[in-house]
Amino acid sequence: MSSPGPELYEVVNPATEEVIETVAMASEAETDAAIARAKAAFESWRRVSPADRARLLRAFAAAVDADREHLAQLEIANAGHTVGNARWEAGNARDVLEYYSAAPERLFGRQIPVAGGIDLTFQEPLGVVGVIVPWNFPLPIAAWGLAPALAAGNTVVLKPAELTPLTALRLAELALAAGIPEGVLQVLPGYGPVVGRRFVTHPDVRKVVFTGSTRVGKEIAAGCAEQVKPVTLELGGKSANIVFADADLARAAATAPYAVFDNAGQDCCARSRILVQESVLEEFLALLEPAVLGVKVGDPRDEQTEMGPLISAAHRARVASYLDDDVSIRLQGKAPEGKGFWFPPTVLCPVDQDSRVFTEEVFGPVVAVVPFRDEQDALRIANATEYGLSGSIWTRDLGRGLRMARGVEAGNLSVNSHSSVRYTTPFGGFKQSGLGRELGPDALNAFTETKNVFISTEE
């Protein structure tokens, strides 16, 4: 009797609910085989000269650049991202690869003054790195993990989210086409409890990089602790958008919807709590209304669309559950009817600060507006959360902006803007929003061990 074939997963377009692809889910045995290939490839990849490794990564970036529109269309169909966002994401993946292509030749150690000899440090690669990617930004977050890991001389086995594997699979094809040796970068679609868990338990996986929920991140951290295996965790958020009375209220209100409704609110950096100084609360809400009602929700392929669907029916039901409570809906935009996992942009005010919608990560296009009295009150509200990923401060007072930025317990703050992520600067969270930092010049430290070597010069 023949053995059963691999389990197939139906990949669905969230804007149409149509099955667009079937993907084989890896078993534990297949995961072990991929890890073995990565371990074997590591022995030669780590010895590739820095200049040659840099050239290969530049070739990989060029292959991604040439394939940007194809990658963007895959992301539109698979994740429901708007065409503008998807094109930016494909460009970001290229930019991250280009940025880290300079790293192999700049992976500097130090010479430390000591008595009796010379002391040197080297940044040595770890080995096999397991990268677990979420469904909300499948393409850029894959690049954020794999690019610095490869640049530092590691090999990578990457597990995309079950819902959104298509761009990651394409990246693996582009890497091979660009000359990255076989086994150095492998993409392994599969279920978290199978593939992801094996990354945690397999002794040959020397580091795990995970982006996703805080609940799963805690499980991964606990599992890795048994082997003292390092982790980088980028987890949930409940970020504050703090608007003072002296701010440019029109600009703050016009940009606020895009700080929370971008990607249909499926963003761990979403400013899902708007804190407004009480003296200008009504004025701000009046300015916010046309901005919210003006958000165009619809076909992600339309160049004018600003917000697409949620990722799945199950996730839409979860987001909707936050409106089942005793909440006060102040504003609600429009969303398409019929096929697709649509949800309208929603503003809640007033809001009980102890309510689920104010304390939990909704991960959808729902924002809560609350008043505050002064700086101390704003900090109290902003920091009253287990999360600490991002946030924004709106004020014309530079001193206040700096005081608030230093006072908010979050890893990525923006004054008079909503910027959270640049590939040239570090990204990560405080508290239960994560461990470690991605991107920027420091990310290489997360993929290397410091080796100290003393050379005696005494006779």
N, C-alpha and C positions, 0 to 999 in steps of 0.2 A: 504494500500500500504506500502510495507516495505521501511525503510529508507535506503539511499545509504550507502554502506560500506566505509571504510577509503580510502583515496587517496593513491595509490601505486606509489612508485618511483622506476624506473629501474636503478639499479647500474651497471655501465659499466666498464669493464676492459680497461684501456686506451692504453694498448699495443696491444689489439686484436679487440677492439670495440664491443666485445660480452657482452650481458647482463648476469651478473653472479648471480644476486639476485634481488628480489623485496622487498622493505621495505615500511611499512605503515608509512605515514607522520602524525604526531600528529596534532590534531585540537587545537583551543584555549581552548575548554572545557577540553580536555584531558590534556593540559598543566596545567590548573588550578587544576585539580584533582591530578596530580603529585606533584605540589607545596603543596597542602593540605596534601598529604601523607608525604612529606618531613618535613613539619612543625610539624606534629604529631610525627614523628620519632625523631625529634630534642629533644623533651622533655626527652626522655629516653637516647638517644645517648650522650647527654651532661653530663649525670650523670654516664655513664660508667667510672669505675675507670681508672686512667691513665695507670696503668699496664695492665689492661684488654684490653683497647683500643689499646695499643701498641702491645699486642699479636695478636689481630685481624688483625691489619695492617701487621704484620709479616706473618701471615697466608695468607693474600691476596697477598703479595709479593711472597711467595712460590708457590701459585697457578699460578701466572703469569710466574714464572720461569719454572714451569713444562709444561706450555703451550706455551713456547717461539717460538718453530718452527711453531706451528699452527698459532699463532699471526703473525709471519713473513710472512707466506704464504698468509694469508688474506690481509696483507698490500701490498704484491707484486701484487696480483690480483686486489685489489681495487684502489690502488694509483699509481701503476706502478713503485714502488721503486725497486731498485736493491736488489738482495738477500742479499748482504753484508750490505747495509744500513738497510734493514728491520730487519735483525737479531740484528743489533746494537740497533735499535729503541725498539724492544721487550725487550732487556736487559736493556735499559735505563729506561723503564717503571718499570721494576722490581727494579732497583737500586733506583729510586726516592721513590717508596713505602717503601723500606727498610730504606732509609735515614730518611724519616719522621716518620717511626714507632718508632724512638727514641724520637720524639718530645713530645708526651703526658707527659712523665715523666721529661721533661726538659723545660716545659713551665713556666719559672720562673717569678715571680713578683719581687718587690724590697721592702726593708724596708728603709724608708727615715727618717733621723734624724729630729725631730721636737720637739718643746717645749710642755710640758704638756701631752705627751702621745706617742703612737706608730702609725706610719703611714705606711700602707701597700698598695701595688698595686697588682691587679690580672688581668690576661689576660683572658677575658671572650669571648666565641665564639659568633659569630654574629647571627647565625640562619641558614636559608636556603640560599645557595649560588648557583647562576646560572652560569654555565661555558659554554662558547660558543667556540667551537674548529674549527680550519680551516682545509682545505683539504690537505695542503701541508705536514704536519707532524701529521697525525691524532692521532697516538698512543702515542708518547711521550708527546705531548702538552696536551692531556687529563690527563695524569698522573701528569704533572706539576701543573695543577689546582686542581684536586680532592685530591691528597695525602696530601698537607699541610692543605687543608680545613677540611678534615676528621680528621686529627691528632689534630687539634685545637678544635674539638668537634662540628663542623658544619655538616649539611647534605647537599647533593649536588644533583642538577638536572643538567645533562650535555646534551647539544645539540651538536651532531657532525655535521659537514658539510653535506649537502645533498648528495654531490658526494661520500663521504667516511665514511659511518656509521659503517662498519662491525667490525673493531677492538674495537670501543667503546662499541658496543653491546656485544661483547665477554667479555670485562672487567667487565661489569655489571653481567654477568653470573658467572664469576670467583669470584667476590666479594661475591655473595650469597653463592657459594660453599664453600668459605673460612670462612663463619660464620658472615659476615657483615650483620646486621639485615635488614630486608626488609624496604624500604623507606629511608634508609640512603644514598644510592647511586642509582640514577635512570638515565638511558640513554633514551633520548627522541628524536628520529629522527624527523625532521620537517624543515619547511622553516623558514628562518630568520625573515621575516616580520610577522610570526605567533608565533612561539615558542620563538625566540630570543627577539622579541619585548615584549612578555608577561613577560619575565624575567625583563625587564626594567620597565614595568608599574605596575606589581603586587606588592602591598605593603608588602606582606609576603616574598618576595625575598629581602634579606637584603644586598646583594652584587652581582655584576656582574663581571665576569672575561671574557675578550674577547681578542682573538687573530685573527687578520685579517687586512683588509684594513684600511687605515687612514680615508677614507671617511665614512665608516660604524662606525668606532670607535668614530668619532665626533658625529654622530647621537646618539650612545649609551650614550656617556658622557652627551650630552644635555638632553636626556630623564631621565637619573638617577639624574641629577641635580634638577629636579622638586621635587624629594623626598629626596634630600640630601643623595642619596644612593651612597656608595663608589664603585669605579670601579678600576680594574687593566686592563690596556690596553697595549697590545704588538702589534704594528702596523707596518707600512711599513719601508723600508730602502733603502738607495742608497749609500752604503758604499764604502769607498776608500781603495785601496791597494796601499800604497805609497812606491816606490822603489828608494832608494838613490844610487848614483854612487858607494859608498863604500860598498854596500851590497854584499852578495854572490849571484851574478846575476843568476848563473846557478840554484841554489836552489829556488830563488824567482820565476824564470820563470817556473821551473818544477812544482811548487806547485800552481801557479796562476790559472790554469784552474780548479782545484778542489775547489778553493775558490769561484768560480762563476758558474761552470757547474754541481756541485754536486746537485742531485735531479733535474736535468735539469734546474737549475737556479731558481727553485721555492722555494726560501729561502729568508726570509726577511733580513738575515745576509749576503747575497751574496755580495762579493766584486766586484760589477759590474762596477766600475770605477778604472782603473789602472793608477796611476800617476807615471810617470817615469822621473827621472832627465834627462834633455835634452841632457847632454853630453853622456849618455849611452843608449839613446832611441833605436837607430838602433841595437845596440848589444843585448839589451833585446828582441826586437822583433824577432831577428834571433834565439835566444834561446827559445822564446815562441812558435815558429812555430811547431817544432816537438812535443812539449808537447800537443798542441791543436789538431794537426792531429792524435796524438796517443790515444786520448780519445775514448774508445770503446763504441759506442752507439748501443743498440740492446735489445734483449730479456732479461727482468729483471731477469728471472729465471736462466740465464747463470752465473755461478760463475765468469766469466771473464768480464762481462759487467760492465761498469763504469757509464753509464748514460742511463736512461730509457726515456719514452715518457713524453710529457706534459699531463696534467690531462684531457683535453677535446678538442674537435674540436673548441669550442668557444674561449678557452684560446689560442690555437695555432694561430687562426686568429688574436687575439689581439697582441700576440708577433710578428707575421709577419708584422703587421701594422707599427711597428717601423722601419722596413727595406724598407717601401714604400717611406719614405722621401729621401731627397738627402743625403744619407749616403755613406761612402767609406768603403767597406768591404775589410779588409786586409787579413784575413784568414777565412776559413770556413771548418769545418770538414765534415764528412759524417754521414748520418742517413739512417735507413732502408726506403725502399719504400713500398707501399701497406698499408694494414690495420695498424692502430695505429696512435696516435697523435704525430708523430716524428718531431723534429726540430734539425738542425745541430748546433754544437757549432760554434759560430760566434764571430770574433774579428773585431772591427771597429777602423780604424785609417787612416787619421786624423779625428777628431771629433770637430764640433762646440760646444763650451761649453754652448751655449744657446739653443741647439737643444733638442727636446723631449727625445731622447734616452740617453742624458747625464743628464737630470734633473728629469725625471720621472722613477718610478720603473717599469722596463720591466717585471720582474718576469719570466724570461726565460733565455736560454743559450746564452745571448748576452752581450758582455763586450766591453767597450769603453776605448781606451788608449790615454792619453794626456801627453804632456811633462810639466815639471815645472822647474823653475830656482833654487830656494833655499828653505830653510825651510819656510820662510814667504809666498812664493808663493804657496808652497804645502799646507800650512794651509788654505790659502785663497780659493784655489780650493776645498779642502776637505770639508770645512765648508760652502760652497756656496750651501746649500741645506736645505730644510725644515725638512729633516730627520736627525737622529743621533743615529743609533742603534749599528753599529759595525765598524770594520776597522782593517787594518794591517799596520805595519811600518817595512820596511826592511832596516837595517843599521848595520854596525859593531861598531858604535860609541854609547856606552851605554848612554852617556849624551844626545845625539841627540834623541835616542829612547825614553827616559823619557820626554824630552821637547816636542816632537811631541805627545806622548801619553797624556800628560796633555793638549796640545793645541787643539787636535781634539775634536770636540763637539759630542761625542758619548759615549754610556754607556758601551761598551765592546770592548776594544782595545787589540791587540796582537802584540808583537814585535818579529819579525823573526819567525812568525808562523801565522796560520789562525784560531786559536782556538777562539770560541765565547761562547760556552755553556758547563759548567760543573754543575752537579746537586748540587755540594757543594758550589757554589759561586753565587752571585746575578746576575740576567740577566734582562735587560730592557733598554729602550732608552731615549735619550734626545729629546727635541723639539717635533716634530709631530710623532716621532717614539713610543710614548707611555707615560703611567703614571704608576708609581709604579715599583716594582721589583718582579720577580719570582725566585724560587729556592734559594739554600743557606740557611743559618741560619736565615735570616731576613724575609723570606716569611711568617712565622707564624704571623708576625705583621700585615700583610695585611688581615688576617682572624680572628683577635681578636680586641676587644676594651679594652683599659686600664681602669680599675676601681680602684679608689682611696678610701681607707677606713682609717679613723682616729679613734683610740681607746683612749679615755681619761684615764689617770692614776692618775688624781688628785682626792683627797678625797672630 
